[in-house]
Amino acid sequence: MSTAAGINVNGIELTLDCAGLTVLIAGTTTAARHTVRRYTAGGATVRRIATPAQFQPRLLDAVSLAVVMDGATADRTMPGYSGAGGAPLGEQDWEPLRAACRERRILTASEEPATTGGRVTLIGGGPGVEDLLTVRAKQALREADVVLYDRLGPYRTLPQLAPGAELIDVGKTPGHHPVSQAEIEKLMVAKAREGKHVVRLKGGDPFVFGRGGEEVNTCLAEGIPVTTVPGISSSIAVPAAAGIPVTYRGVAHAFTVISGHQPLIDTEFEALAKLGGTIVVLMGIGTLPQLTSGLRKAGLASSVPVAIVEKGYSPEQRTTVTTLGDAVTAAGRARCASPAVVVIGEVVRQHRDFSATLEHVLAQPLGAS
């Protein structure tokens, strides 16, 4: 389990090792629930006060950090609540706490209160590694009560990214869907109706073959607030991991992204062949024979370079370089498997050591690994 927690000091995001520290968190139970959970999961001893009236200097004994929940510092139902005209107390009411911290040289930080009411956030996890998540994605995960994830997102570090959240694997593998899309959407809505912040973590970008549009429409139809955090699409990131740009001056001025999940029809193959540029195929290993034969039938030359990039950005990343005419044989020879991105076009020649790699792949006997 991670012992680190993110903090905001004067607008600067910092990471603090919490193991063995005592942290005082000031704010109502509702406002502070994510913050309390995060520091507790990080190994800190947490002290809590809900209103300024509850603060006493002795509460700072052995405290290393004080966290104030901005804009949510009082609760009408808590002892010690007051405020002109019945208005909630503001941040200035914590000034005695801040002053005492300054006097004792205790670090103070401010955080936004947890949002009340159920909601859903769709997050694009990029090609599956934590350091390619956006800052906004990490913030949403940190505040999540429930995370629905699959194998294409950065799921291995979820206990650290979403400390204390309920983690539910709804992953699909080729030909095996233990949790259907309809069931995933029902689960999102049900958890949000419990007042929870539900994060749906996907690989790549939610709106690039990620069915994010369907999930947004389901939430809106059920009256559930929903926001989307875009992710780095694997259609660009995975070729880049292999050193292949999808566009290149004088070589390809456009690229087309297609799904290999379902075979294309003849008119689609013909359009792709005439368009030129780079063709990027996601989820295309299973339909590679139909894809290559369809493009050749539509007029694309057998000599056009092809790259199959498996498990981009992971320690098992591997690139198989071949041609359109030999792609199926080369993929079988190399035992290529999902997840993989297939790149078709002259930009593949920009792959590092293109000539040597192509010669090596084509020279291997059938069945060699």
N, C-alpha and C positions, 0 to 999 in steps of 0.2 A: 504493500500500500504506500502511496506517495505521502511524504511528510511536508509537502510544499503547498502554499496557498497564494493566490494572486491578491495583491492589495493595491489601492490607489492612494498615493501620497502626493498632494498638490498637483493632481492631474497626471502624475507619472505612474505607469503600471510597473509594479515590482513583484518579484517572487520571493516569498519568505519561507524559510524552513521552520515549520511549526512544532517539530517534535520536542516535547518537554516544556514548551512555552505556556504561559498563562495569558489569556486574551480576554479583555473586557469588551463586551458588545452592548452598545446602548441603542435601544429602539424597541418598538413593540414586537410582540411574538410573531405576528403576521409579517411585519416588515423585515424582520431579521432572520426568518427561518432558513433561507438559503445560506446566509453568512454563518450562522451557528453550525449548520450541517457541514459546511466546507471546512471550517477550522477544526471541528471535532474529528472529521475524517482525516485531517492532516496531522492528528496526534496532539493537538493543543488541549489544555484545560481551559474550558470556557466559563466565564462568569457573565451573568446577564442582568441588566437593569432595563426596565421598560419606560420609566419616566425620569425626568431630571430630579424630581423630589426624592427618588430612591438613591441618588448618588451620595456616597459618603467617602471621604478621602481614604479611609482604611481599605476600601474595596480595591485600591490601586496597589496594595502591598503585593509584591512579587509579580506584578503585571508587567509584561514586556511590550504590549500593544493594546491600544484602545481603538475600537472601531465604532463610529457614529453613523447611524442610518439617516442620511439626509432627508429632510422633509417628512419623516414619519416617526417623530420623537415622542409622541404622546398618544394615549388611547383613552377615550371617554370612560371606559369601563375599569381603568386601572386606578388604584389608590394614588393620590397625589396629582390627578389630572386637574389642570386649570387652564384658563385662556379667555381673553377678553371676548365677550359676546358668544362664548361657547366654541370659539375657533380652536383648532388644534394648535398645540405649541409648536413653535418653529425651531430651526436649528440653533438660533441664538440662545435658547434655553439651556443648551449643553455647554455654554461658555465656562461655567465653574469647573466642569469636568476637563475641558480643554486646558484651562489655566492650571489646574492641578497637575495635569500631565506635563505641561511645559516646565513647571517648577521642578518636577521629579525627573525631567528629561526622558519621558516615556513617549515613544513614537505614537502618533495618532493618524488615523486614516478615515476617509469618508467613503460611504458606499450608497448606491441607490437602493431604496427599499424594494423588496419582492413585490411583484405585481399581484394583486388579488384577483381571483376569478380564474377559471380554466382557460387555457389557450394552447395553441399548437404552433411550433416553429419547425419548418422544414429546412434542413441544413444539407448543403452539398459538401461532402467530405473529401472531395478531390480524389486522387488516385489511391488513397488508402493509407497515407502516412500522416502522423500527427502534425509535423511541422509544415505541411501544406494546407492546414486548416486556416481560415481567416481569423483575424482577431475577434470579429463579431460572432463567428461560429463558436469559438472557445468560450466567449462570454455567455452565450445561450446555453451551452452544455453545462457550464458551471452553475447556472441557475435552474437547471432542469430537475423536475420531480420524477419524471419517467423518460427513458430513452428507448425508442424502438429502432433497432439497428440491424444491419446485415453484413455479410462478409466483405463487401466492397468498400465499406467505410473504415476509418481507423478505429476498429472495435477493440483492438488488443490493449489500448491504454484508456478505455472508457472508465474504469474505476477511478483513475486519477483525473480525467477530464470532467467527469460528472460525479463528484464524490457524494455518496449517500443516495444517489438516485436509483430507482428501480430500473434495472437493465433487462430488456426483453428482446431476445433474438427472434427476428421475424424473417431471417435470411432465406434466400432462394438459391438453389444451385441448378445447373442445367438439367431439365427434366424432373426436378424434385422441388415442389412448392408446398412445404409443410403448413405454411400459413398463407392462405390466399390473399390476393389484393383486397378483396371485399372485407375479409376478416381483419386485415391490418387497419383499414379505414374505420371499421366499427370499433376496434380497440382504441384508436386515437380519440375518437369522439367520446367513448365511455370514460376514459381516463380524464379527459378535459372536463367532462361534466362533474367529476368528483372534485373540481376546483384545482386541478394540477396543471403544471406547465409541462406539456408533452413535447418532446423533441423527436422528430423523425429524422434519423441520420442516414443519409444515402451516400453511395459512391458518386464521384463526379459531380455533376450539377443536377439539381432536382428536376429541371425542365429539359434536360437532354436525355431522352429515352428513360427518364427516371419516374414517370407517372406522377410527377409532382403536380401537374395541372389537375389530374383527377382528384388528388388528395385535397388540394385547395378548394375545389368545387364542393367536395363532400363536407368539409368543415363549414363553408359558407352556407350551404343548404341547411346545416344543423344549427346555425347561429353561433358557431365557435370562432372566436377571433383567431386568425392565422397569419403568420408572416413567413417570408422566405429569405434564407441567407444563401446567396449563390455560392457555388463551389467551382474549383478549377476543373474544367471538363477533361476527362481522360482522352478525348479525341485530339486534344492539343498536347496535354501534359505527357502522355505516355510515349508518343513519337519523340518528343523533346528529350525524354529520358534516354532514348537511344541515339540522340544526336541527329534526329531527322526533323527538319523544319517542314511544316505542311505547305508553306509557300516559300518561294525563292526567286529572287530577281532573275528574269530571263529564262526561268525553268517552269515555274507554276505560279500564276497570279490569282488562283482561286483554289478552294478545296471544298469538297462535299462530304458531309458526314451521313452515313447511312447505318441502319440497324441490320445486323445479320440474323436477327432472331427469326425473321420470316423471309423466305426466298423472294427475290424481286420478280416482277413480270417482265416480259420481253420489251415493252415500251419503256420501262424504267431503265433497263440495261442499255437500250439504244440511246436514251437521253444522256446517261452517264458517259458512254463512249464518245459521244459527239461534244460534250461539254469540255472535255479535257481537264487539265489541272490534276489535283491530287484527290484520290478517293480514300477516305478513312472509314473503316468498318469496325463498329463496336459489336461485340457478341457474335463474331463471325466464324469461329472455329467450326462449329457444327454444320454450317451451311457453306463452307469453303468450296466444295466441289461444284455446287450450283452457281455460286458467285463467279468463280473463275471461268467456268464453261459459258455462262451467260454473257460475260464481258467479251470473251473471245468471239463468240457467235455474233455479237453486236459490232465487231470490227476492231476491238482493242488488240494490239499485237501481242503475241506470245512472249516476246522479249522484254515487255515492260517490267521494270523491277518491282518486287514485292518484299515487304518486311513484315514479319509477324513478331510483335513485341509482347512477351508474356510477363505478367506480374510486375508491371512497371513500378519503379522506385522501391521495390522490396529487395531483400538480399538474394532472392531467387530470380531476379530479373534476367531475361534472356532474349536475344534477338536472333531470329532465323531469317536470313536474306536469301531470296530466290527470284524466280521470274514468274510471270502469270501462267506460262505454260507448264511449269514444273512445281507450282506452289503446293498442290495437293500431295504430290510425292514427297517433297521436301518436308512438309508439315508432318506427314506420317513417319518419315525417317527420323525426324527430331522429336517425335512424340509431343507435339505442341498441344497445349491444353488451356482451357479457360482459367482465369480471365486473361484475355489477350486482345490487342488492338492490331488490326491488319491495315497496312499502309500500301497503297498501290499508286505508282507514278514515278516519274524521273527524280523526284526529291529524295527517293530512297538512296540514290547514289551519294547523297551527302552523309550517309551513315558512316561512322568511323570505320576505317579499314574495309570499305565496301568491297573492293575487288578481291582482297584476300578472304573475306568472309564468304562471299558468293562462291569462290572457287572451292573453299573448304566444304561448304554445305553440299554442293553438287557432286563432289568427289566421294562422299561417304557412301558405303554400300547400304542398300535398303535394310532398315531395321536397326542401324547403328544409332546409338544415343549421342 
